[in-house]
Amino acid sequence: MQVVWVWIARFLSGERFRKATPEERRFFSAYFLFVPLWGAFFVWFGITFMDTARAVSLWMCVTTFGVVLFFGSHYWGKFVPEKVSWILGGIIWAVVVCLALTGVLTL
């Protein structure tokens, strides 16, 4: 919710929107590709770990996840075209949704 307030404050202060640069579009299209992969991984393999984990191990997993997601998306977006990320991301999203709807990915 805080993002909305920041957006409103920036708009009211006179800051205008700008188009995303090609580097930013490639970077965020890599997120579109990697987020369902990591989500499916944590749902599938993380259920028993989350039940028995302590605070430090959870913190280390979340921190590692964030760092790998950031740098993985950065380097993927640096070397792979945006169109490839969107096509692969669409396929992966469709597969993950189908796995979730059929009950393979359950909590």
C-alpha positions in Angstrom: 0.0 0.0 0.0 2.9 2.3 0.7 3.9 2.1 -3.0 0.6 3.7 -3.9 1.2 6.6 -1.6 4.7 7.1 -3.0 3.3 7.0 -6.5 0.7 9.6 -5.6 3.2 11.9 -3.8 5.6 11.7 -6.8 2.8 12.5 -9.2 1.5 15.4 -7.1 5.0 16.9 -6.8 5.1 17.3 -10.6 7.3 14.3 -11.5 6.2 13.0 -14.9 6.2 9.4 -16.0 8.7 8.1 -18.5 9.0 5.1 -20.7 11.1 2.2 -19.5 14.5 1.9 -21.1 15.3 -1.3 -23.0 17.6 -2.4 -20.2 14.8 -2.0 -17.6 12.4 -3.9 -19.8 14.8 -6.8 -20.2 15.5 -6.8 -16.5 11.8 -7.0 -15.6 11.0 -9.5 -18.3 13.6 -11.8 -16.6 11.6 -11.4 -13.4 8.5 -12.5 -15.3 10.4 -15.6 -16.2 12.1 -16.4 -12.8 9.3 -15.7 -10.3 7.1 -18.7 -11.2 10.1 -21.0 -11.2 11.1 -20.0 -7.7 7.6 -20.0 -6.5 7.0 -23.5 -7.7 10.3 -24.6 -6.3 9.5 -23.3 -2.8 5.9 -24.7 -2.8 7.0 -28.1 -4.0 10.2 -28.6 -1.9 9.7 -26.1 0.9 6.7 -27.5 2.6 8.5 -29.8 5.0 11.4 -27.3 5.4 9.0 -24.5 6.5 7.4 -26.7 9.1 10.7 -27.5 10.8 12.8 -24.4 10.1 13.9 -21.9 12.6 14.1 -18.1 12.2 17.7 -18.0 11.2 17.4 -20.7 8.5 14.3 -19.0 7.1 16.1 -15.7 7.0 19.0 -17.2 5.2 16.8 -18.9 2.6 14.8 -15.7 1.9 18.0 -13.6 1.7 19.6 -16.1 -0.6 16.4 -16.3 -2.7 16.4 -12.5 -3.1 20.1 -12.2 -4.0 19.9 -15.1 -6.5 16.7 -13.6 -8.0 18.2 -10.2 -8.3 21.5 -11.1 -9.8 20.0 -14.0 -11.9 17.5 -11.6 -13.4 20.2 -9.0 -13.9 22.5 -11.3 -15.8 19.7 -13.0 -17.7 18.4 -9.6 -18.8 21.8 -8.5 -19.8 22.5 -11.3 -22.2 19.1 -12.6 -23.3 16.6 -10.7 -25.5 13.3 -9.5 -24.0 11.2 -11.5 -26.4 12.8 -14.8 -25.4 12.1 -14.0 -21.7 8.5 -13.2 -22.5 7.9 -16.4 -24.5 9.6 -18.7 -22.0 7.9 -16.9 -19.1 4.5 -17.4 -20.7 5.2 -21.1 -21.2 6.4 -21.5 -17.6 3.5 -19.5 -16.1 1.1 -21.7 -18.1 2.8 -24.9 -16.8 2.9 -23.7 -13.2 -0.8 -22.7 -13.3 -1.7 -26.1 -14.7 0.3 -27.8 -12.0 -1.4 -25.8 -9.4 -4.9 -26.4 -10.8 -4.3 -30.2 -11.1 -3.1 -30.4 -7.5 0.5 -31.2 -8.1 1.6 -28.0 -6.4 -0.3 -28.0 -3.1 0.5 -26.6 0.3 
